[in-house]
Amino acid sequence: MRKTQLIIIISVICGILLAGMYYMNTANKLTKMRNLAKRYESDVQTELQTRFEKVPNLVEIVMASAQQEKDIIASVTEARKYYNNAFSIGDTAKMLEADAMFKTAITRFEEKYPDIASMDMFKGLMDEYSGLEQAVNIARRNYNEVVMQYNNMVEELPTSIIANSRGFERIPEFKASEEANKPVEIHMTN
């Protein structure tokens, strides 16, 4: 009888130890997943903030470049118009004056923009914007994935028993406000 009692006592102690280890392991895993979900939520917020701050600045840079090019092209066009008017009335002095205006405008244009830069800048803006949108989407997906795994642990047996005893609650999946969830509207008008 003594041997049987010893085996029963050892079995009970081992069972209690295994249950305790399972409890601690599950509680630790829930804590890690909850903290990971918080980190991913922060990543989403960071990406949204980056998009919110960066896109208007990129648009301003591109618009400034486009405006400079527009001004230079306008001065070339104006010089050409002035020359054509002078030519049509046969005023050589005004034709020479127009020629000087034209040369100045062309020189300014060639110095500042040997290649028209705004098209490359517009393309760069679109590439940057696409990258920002992709980063936001990836951050949202990562957050929602870890939240789903965490919520499954909180709700499924037997981990739900431990989760309830330790105060772990479901975390809502990421749902941005209507305004934040919309892509940033880009208005390229002056």
Number of C-alpha atoms within 10 A of each C-alpha: 6 7 8 9 10 11 12 12 12 12 12 12 12 12 12 12 12 12 12 12 12 14 17 13 12 18 18 12 14 22 16 13 18 21 14 17 23 16 13 22 20 14 19 23 17 15 20 23 13 14 21 15 11 14 19 15 11 18 19 12 16 21 19 14 19 19 14 15 18 13 14 21 16 13 19 21 14 16 23 17 14 19 22 15 15 18 16 10 10 11 13 12 11 17 21 14 16 22 16 14 19 21 14 16 21 18 15 16 20 13 10 14 16 10 11 14 14 20 13 12 18 19 12 14 17 15 12 16 20 12 13 19 17 13 19 22 15 15 22 22 16 18 22 20 15 21 24 17 14 24 22 14 22 22 16 11 11 12 18 18 15 19 23 12 10 12 9 20 14 16 16 10 17 15 10 13 8 7 8 14 11 9 12 14 8 10 9 11 5 6
